[in-house]
Amino acid sequence: MKMSDEQKLHECIEKYRGKWEIKTDWGYIKV
């Protein structure tokens, strides 16, 4: 189950790579 969820998350990250920006203490990071 956990493996499946991680795979889904990885697919989402690959699909939206470069379109999301995550705010961190070091500034904004594109994913």
PAMIRO-937293 format. One record per residue (C-alpha): residue in three letters; z negated, x negated, y negated; chain; residue number from 1. Coordinates in nm, 2 decimals, padded with zeros to 4 digits. Each point is the difference from the previous one (the first is absolute). Layout:
BEGIN
["ALA",[Z,X,Y],"A",NUM]
...
END
This chain:
BEGIN
["MET",[00.00,00.00,00.00],"A",1]
["LYS",[-00.10,-00.27,-00.24],"A",2]
["MET",[00.31,-00.20,00.09],"A",3]
["SER",[00.22,00.30,-00.07],"A",4]
["ASP",[-00.16,00.06,-00.34],"A",5]
["GLU",[00.05,-00.36,-00.09],"A",6]
["GLN",[00.36,00.02,00.10],"A",7]
["LYS",[00.05,00.31,-00.22],"A",8]
["LEU",[-00.17,-00.17,-00.29],"A",9]
["HIS",[00.22,-00.31,00.04],"A",10]
["GLU",[00.31,00.22,00.01],"A",11]
["CYS",[-00.12,00.17,-00.32],"A",12]
["ILE",[-00.05,-00.34,-00.17],"A",13]
["GLU",[00.34,-00.11,00.11],"A",14]
["LYS",[00.16,00.32,-00.12],"A",15]
["TYR",[-00.16,-00.01,-00.35],"A",16]
["ARG",[-00.01,-00.38,-00.04],"A",17]
["GLY",[00.05,-00.09,-00.37],"A",18]
["LYS",[-00.05,00.36,-00.12],"A",19]
["TRP",[-00.38,00.00,00.01],"A",20]
["GLU",[-00.24,-00.20,-00.22],"A",21]
["ILE",[-00.36,-00.04,00.10],"A",22]
["LYS",[-00.25,-00.08,-00.28],"A",23]
["THR",[-00.23,-00.28,00.10],"A",24]
["ASP",[-00.25,-00.23,-00.18],"A",25]
["TRP",[00.28,-00.25,-00.04],"A",26]
["GLY",[00.25,00.25,-00.15],"A",27]
["TYR",[00.27,00.22,00.15],"A",28]
["ILE",[00.15,-00.10,00.33],"A",29]
["LYS",[00.33,00.15,00.13],"A",30]
["VAL",[00.00,00.09,00.36],"A",31]
END
